[in-house]
C-alpha cells in the first residue's frame, strides 16, 4: 500500500455506509471549539470539533466548515478566524453557537476581546488561536481551512471540554 497512490489503497472501493461512519466518528473524542470571525462580511461564529494541528513550522491548524452553513460566506470573505477551545463548564455556549440562535444573541452570551486579526477571542477559553486563512481545500460538503496562527491566548484554567459519544465531557488536568 502506498499513501501517495490512492488507487493502491485496499479500502478505496469499499466505503462504509454513512451511518456506520458517523457512529464510528462519535468514538473519536475531540476538543469543542467556537470558531469566530469578524471583518467586512460581519461577525459570525459556530461550534466545531473538526479542528486539528497541521504543523508547527509555520504554526498552522485546520478547521472544517460545511459550505451550506449560514456562516460560510462570512468566513470566506473575512479570511480570518479565531479558534476558541472551550474550557470545562462551557457546554451552554457550545450549544448556543451550534444552533439557530441569531448571531447577536450568541455573542451577547459571553465576553469577547480581539487580537491581531480582529476575530473575536473568547474570555475564559482554554486556549484561543487567532488565525489568517492561508489555504482552502474542498472535500465533499466541506471546505478545509488551513489557518496560519498569528497569536495564541492561553486561559488561566487547565480544564477543557471534549465531545465523545455524542455527549460533552469536562476534562481536568492532573494535579502535580
Helices and strands as residue ranges (DSSP letters): G 6-8, H 18-25, E 30-31, E 33-37, E 44-48, E 51-56, E 59-66, H 72-78, E 80-85, H 91-98, H 103-108, E 112-114, E 120-122, E 127-139, E 142-154, E 159-164, E 167-172
